[in-house]
Amino acid sequence: MSKGSSSKKVEVTSDDAKIYIKEIKDAFKDEKHKFNEFLKTMKDIKKKRADIVCMLARVKELFEGHEELLLKFNTYLVDEFEITPPPNKPEVNIEYARKYLDKVKV
């Protein structure tokens, strides 16, 4: 079952899961260890070697910087374990910050 954008449950097909796995693999094509760690984490949860809280923490860590993948992971979770995106960090303009500090020093 899946969590849709309107909080309605819909069926997830094996094709949906395969497409999602391919998206993850493509996203981490230059960081194969992260993709492999994701697969290991999924196997651990399937074999009950890890609980869902540990699995969610690991997935959040692995998918850091890949908000779309993280939010799509909700498709495979029950509502009570839904992942929310981390708050956006404001961008810092280094040049502006330097000028500001120069003014403050005076």
N, C-alpha and C positions, 0 to 999 in steps of 0.2 A: 504494500500500500504506500501511497505517497502523499506528501503534504503539498497541495497546490497553493498557488498564490492567494486564493480566497479561503484557505484553511479547509477546503473540501478534500476528502480522501479520494484518490483515484488509483486505479491499478497501475503498477509499474511492470513493464514487460522485461523479459531478459534482454531484449534488444535495447531498451532504454538503459539498462545497467551496462551493457557492452559499450554503448556510445559514451556514457559517462566515464567509464574506465579509460577509453581511448582519449577523451579530453584531458584526463589527469595525466596519462602517459605523455601526451603531446606537450602539456604545460611544463612537464619536468624532463623534457628530452635532454636538457643539458645538466640535469641533476638526477641522474638515474637512481642514486641511492635514496632519494626522497620517494620516488615512485615505488621502489622495492620495499621501503619501510612502510608505506601505505598498505601494500599488499600483505605484508607480514602482520600488520595490525589487524587487518580484516580477517586473516586466518586465525589469529589469536582469539578474536572475539567469537568466531564461529566454533572454535574448539574449546571455548569457555576458559581460556588461559588468561583472559583479561576481562574486566567488567566494563560496562558501557561508559562509566565516568572516565576511566583511564583511556579508553578508546577515543572518546570525544576530545579529551585534552591533547592527545597525540595528533589527531586529525587537525585540530585548530593550529597546533604548532607547525605541522608539515605544510599546511595550506596558507600560512601567513603570507600576505601579499597577493593572494589569489582568492579574493572575496567571492567571485562568481562560483568557483569550485566549492568553496566552503558553504555557500548558501544552497547550492544544488544538492549538497550532501543531506540537507534536511528532507529531501525526497524519500530517503531511506530510513528516516527516524520517526518514532512516534512523537506526538506533539509535546509531551513533557520534556523531551530531550532536544528540542529545537535549538539550533545554533543561531545566535544573533551576531551580526557583524561587529567587529570592534569599532569604537568611535574613531572617526577620521581625525588624524593628527594634522594640525594646520601646517602649511608649508612655511618654511622660514627662508626669507630672502637674506642671504648672507651679507650682501652689500648694504642693504638697508639696516641690518643689525649692527654692522661695523660703524656706520655713520651715526646711528643712535647712541652707541657706546661712546664714540668720540665726543658727542655733545654733552653726554652725562659727565664725562671726566672733567670737562672744563669748569 
